[in-house]
Amino acid sequence: MMSIPAEAGGLDYFPCHYGASKAVFRGPQRDLSRPYFAMLGGSATFGKYVTRPYATLVEQALGCPVANLGALNAGPDFYLQDSAALDIAARARVAVVQVTGAEAMTNAYYSVHHRRNDRFLAATPALRDLFPRVDFTDIHFTRHLMQVLERSDASAYDRLVAGLKQTWLDRMRLLLARLPDRRLLLWLAEGPPPDRAETLDPAPPFIDQPLLDALMPQVSGLVVATPSPRARALQPLDMTYPETEAAQAACLPGAAVHVEVADRLVPALQRLM
């Protein structure tokens, strides 16, 4: 079971569970006996290093409970393998799904941890055949894996990326089909969706406008939230984190960004209410 400790110099995330799910979510736990919204996504949705993530801000603006189902380094696989969490999301008035990268999923080439989707577990025979010179022994994270593979063989890497993108699209379709009829995609990134994404950076890795367009028939809309120059300047000054985690904090949205995300989500949710 994943734990979320309150470390020295860090925040207390009031970890909680919902229903029969064994996953640990950010609390305090919300009362889901009355209508509520659900937020799904990775570390940004969870609100790591910020006191009030956008889920909390949306809740305050709309006066309706918001179940923050965001989880650290989670992607579509996290939810597709947790039927209890999916059931909770399915009962929401509206579900908001943060768009996460295509590298953090189990696929035809490698497997990832079922809860921490950024953790590389093992290469499949297909990946070993595609990259016969690569030693996977000391690779533990998907980002490191992709960096090694890109340096190893550019042509094989392009084939791998194409496979990851198709897998992401297939998984997202499965995930969206399990959510309520009213559902939004949230693009939370430094810039708008690119026309073509073939590299790890910028985040979310490998996700581009054609992939998002393919999902539009299954969603009520796409909310694009890109931080303003002011919000970028405050980051990570408006975050709380141990000194040992400064590098991780620099990769996540700060408090001012969360405010801007909530400002974009609230009118979109009001229209769906």
Stockholm file with secondary structure:
# STOCKHOLM 1.0

chainA/1-273         MMSIPAEAGGLDYFPCHYGASKAVFRGPQRDLSRPYFAMLGGSATFGKYVTRPYATLVEQALGCPVANLGALNAGPDFYLQDSAALDIAARARVAVVQVTGAEAMTNAYYSVHHRRNDRFLAATPALRDLFPRVDFTDIHFTRHLMQVLERSDASAYDRLVAGLKQTWLDRMRLLLARLPDRRLLLWLAEGPPPDRAETLDPAPPFIDQPLLDALMPQVSGLVVATPSPRARALQPLDMTYPETEAAQAACLPGAAVHVEVADRLVPALQRLM
#=GR chainA/1-273 SS CCCCCCCTTSCCCCCBCCTTCCSCBCSSCCCCSSCCEEEECSHHHHTTTCSSCHHHHHHHHHTSCEEECCCTTCCHHHHHTCHHHHHHHHTSSSEEEECCCSSSSCCSSEEECSSSTTBEEEECHHHHHHSTTCCCTTCCBHHHHHHHHHHHCHHHHHHHHHHHHHHHHHHHHHHHHTSCSSEEEEEESSSCCCSCCCSSCSSSTTCCHHHHHHHGGGSSEEEEECCCHHHHHHTTTTCCCCGGGHHHHTTSCCHHHHHHHHHHHHHHHHHHC
#=GC SS_cons         CCCCCCCTTSCCCCCBCCTTCCSCBCSSCCCCSSCCEEEECSHHHHTTTCSSCHHHHHHHHHTSCEEECCCTTCCHHHHHTCHHHHHHHHTSSSEEEECCCSSSSCCSSEEECSSSTTBEEEECHHHHHHSTTCCCTTCCBHHHHHHHHHHHCHHHHHHHHHHHHHHHHHHHHHHHHTSCSSEEEEEESSSCCCSCCCSSCSSSTTCCHHHHHHHGGGSSEEEEECCCHHHHHHTTTTCCCCGGGHHHHTTSCCHHHHHHHHHHHHHHHHHHC
//
